[in-house]
């Protein structure tokens, strides 16, 4: 869609018209190299009243599930689009996405939707540099990182969402005319709305997740000097932190914290940058595949409701991991794991997980059941070996991709953005450090488990059974421990 874009220097009329209060702050260019921070909020103490917040925004201007529902009562086009999209808009993100593309359509003069604050504010929103908006060549810089698979999956999900939305609305006459007849709304528009949502949405008390105009220009810092909240009048406010009140200097940037525990990958994925003050990846998530020779592999994948993943967490003094699927991978029928098909009275069939012939109602509780077993060190050793293998595979992928990355960055014709290159390179460095640290910890844990009495006894029993099975004169024992 094509609509007029406006510089943030023209924000003043929008701010006045919508009764947004600015106190001792201004919206100004921040810039920077190699990361361009774009536009942000700066302190202007010459017009500052310490008894009032930096920003005061009526909650009705915040785009959240509640306000979208309110807008739909006065906008028949928005109401029809939301209803047509069905379950997608029951979640806050879905409702906000539809509201954003409707606001873009109104701004583009497509003759649909009601003009309002957001159909004007849309014109001030800048393009966002996050991996889903990078060029295909720039996304190759993420090869071997935890975002390699995640970004591909997100792009596929966005394409599916867009196609589902088009299919759901194509029979509505005004949708067909405004959006689909001449392809005036494209996948790129949908991706843009998603990039705005991910990079500008905040979690508000009582309102849930939402986007607040003007406040969403505040940039992130782990050591933020300000914070946002909702006051007793249900207004969104921006306030200085107590330890910084009265110490902010003229022209100093007003910053908020987007999330203290966000990983390096998450910061890149949603915001397109990394905080320079952080020298750790914090954590990363890797995809998992079942073992190819696992006789229960299909059933394990079937009972797992979401895509199997492995989380690696840097705690500073050590590294820990978490994965419900790993515990499912490391046990099999001979250990006590089994499955059976249940048929409901409605005719619906589903798989039931059993451990020692007892139902496992929540797969997340399987690790607790394993922990109660006398063979717990065995299961720990198996899980540790599986995690170690997955980490080694990821580290190998990262290493093997270095040559390709070096070649890509040497080609001027690819026109790779300096910011994208810097972000991807730093992410690669941080994730490599975490993977290497994880391998050292896992190797130590494996050696400790191998030395345990339970594991030693089990291995001797397995070895004895194996030797007996190789003896042609040995009796056929169905109860070996292999």
C-alpha positions, 0 to 999 in steps of 0.5 A: 500500500502506498500512503504519505509518510511524514517526518517525526519533526511534524509530530507536534500537531498530532500530539496536540490534537490527541491531547498527549502531554509532553513534559521536559521531553522531545521527540528527536533524532538519535542516530548512531553507528554502527547501530542507527537508533533512529528517532527517540525521546530526549530530555529537555529540562528547560520545560520540565515539571518534576511533579508530572510524568514525561509523557501522559497518553490517554489509554484510548489511544493505545492499540490493544485488544480492548481498544480494538474491540471499541473501535470495531463498534464504530467502524463497520469495516474493521468489525467485518474484517475482525469477524471474518478473520475468526480465531486469529483475532481472538488473540491480542496480536491478531486483533492488533494486526488487523487494526494496523492493516486497516489503519494503513488502508485508511491512510492509503486512501482506499476508502475503507475504515474510519479516519482516526489517530492511528490512520494518521500516526501510521504515517510517522512510523519508520521502516523496521530493520529486523530479520523478517524485513532483511533481504534474502542475502542479509538473512544468510548472515544468520546461518548457523545461529539459533535464528536461522530456523526461527526466521524461516519459520516466521516468514512461512507463518506470516505468509500463511497468515496473510493467505488465510486472511485473504481467503477469509475476507475475499468474499466481502465486497469492500475487501475484494475491491479495496485489497484484492482486485488489484493486489493493493494489500500485499504480503509485504504490508502484512510483514510491515504490520508484524514488524511494527507490532513486534518492535513497538508493542509493550506490556501494560498493567491492566491493558495487556500488550499494546502499542502506545503512540509517541511512547513507542519511540522510546528506545531500549537500554538494560540500564534504563533511566525511565519506565512506563506504567498506567496511572489511576486515571488509566493513562499511560505515563512515562516516568523517571526511575527514582535513582535517576530523578533529578540527575538527567542532563539536557539532551540525554536520551530517555530510555526504557527496558524492553525486557531484562531477560531477553536473549541476544537472539530475541533482541535481534528477532524482535528489535533488530539490535543488540545492547552494546552493554551486554556481552552474553547471549543469555540463552538460546533455543535450538530446534530438535528432531527425533532420533531416526532409529527410534521405534517410538519416534512417530508417537513421541512427535505426535503427543508433543503438541508444539515444535520440540526445542532445546533451551540453553541458558547461561547462568554465569557460573554454569550453563543449564538446559531445558527440554521436555522433548529430550526426556521423551527422547531418552526413554523407550519401551524397555524402560517403561514408556508406552503409548495407546490410542484412546477413542472418545465417545465423540469418535475422536482418537488421541494418543495417551502416554504411559510410564510404567503402565500409568498415564502421564497426563502432562508430558512436562511431568515425565522428568519428575517420574524419571527422577523417582526411578532408581535408574535416574542417573542413566536417564540423566546420562542419556539426556546429557549425551543427546543435548551434547550432540545437539550443541555440537551439531549447532556449533559445527553449523556455525563454524561451517557457515563462516566461509560462506559468510566471509564470501557474502560480506566481500561482495559489494554487489549484495549491498548488505546493510552495515547495521545488519552485518554488525548485528548478525556478526555480534549474534554469531559471536555471542552464540558461539561463546555460549555453545562452547561454554555449554559443551564444557559444562556438558562434558563435565556432567557426562564424566561425573555421571559415567563415574556414578555407581548406578551407571557403572553397574548398569553398563557392566550388566549391559556388557555382560548381556551383550557377551552372552548374546554373542555366545552361540551356546548361551541360553536365549534370555528375553530379559536382558537389559540392552 
